[in-house]
């Protein structure tokens, strides 16, 4: 859809980033979604004694129901899990359970079928190094890691003891933050029907978190004695969750299916949200814009509504018109690097030297806040190049490939940046950091690829 080696599908405000075909997992990035994930889960992390800023949450584009923890404090959530949760307490129930797997130091056990020993530890080393260097979220690396973990998901499971501990600790965290734990039970109960299915037909969550009646009964006892028992969900949080679900559904489902669930007669914000996407997907630009305008009118202070309206205009080729709308979104949500990136992208796409200059500080700010934002790096590099700042363009490109998990390309551009900057400057040192870590990552990936190749050959000979 776009130029460059990335397969970037800009679906309005949701970005599906698939940098390398071989990695099956894609991360969905959206400012509103990410803000919601933290707003809703941070109190739970705190209740568990974790530092919310160091827990990273990633939404994966996957229809199956799953959530898993990997590489320390990273939580991956399948879009299918969000869509399967009826309300926010069901979602937070799963998050509370997963939080214990982090806070209680659980590790997934290898099952007997797990033959590819060593892969996980090698990857976590690569990623550990990368995470230290990035000093924050690095979604691109997250993509790599996710691809691997899910592949192993079929063979890894927590023990029964760990599952019980996670249930009880999760119920405790929910009690601490005043959330009714019934949602947790309801969600697990839905999955219990899958126990009798063959493994391949089960959702991955069921395989890695073995369910049984005893677990549910034990959980019931813990939840029923909590002061928050039978308490309805927080209305503001519930509304945000329903909007997020609608947005996700509109983005992922066929328009016809979305419109069946959210017919035009439904004038709720969630329904309009879903329809913006449905109309956009079926190229009904005017209808999509009408819905987006209605959203803005209903909440004129909501940055996400301007963001979506700007995106519709932008994708419909009305780029100049989109600029003031994006600016409004940025002004209303100044700490939203993904919105700033959308604004910067619109500016850069016009290929107007004045706008290129103006886009640079906006994109620099976005990458400072969100160093794993490959798309912001891509646009920033372009703006630098247009402004004759070639050394900075090389470094930004190195950052882009580094955060996208394409170490070979990161090495090439980091080398170029090191040749252009003065030795010892902060830019030169940063380029060197990227070079070292990416070289190491490239070697490990190559070794892993060769091992897999060998295994494939061996299994053919059998
Ligand atoms: Zn579990």
Boltz pocket constraint, residues with backbone or C-beta under 6 A from the ligand:
constraints:
  - pocket:
      binder: B
      contacts: [[A, 97], [A, 98], [A, 101], [A, 158], [A, 162], [A, 163], [A, 166], [A, 208], [A, 209]]
      max_distance: 6.0
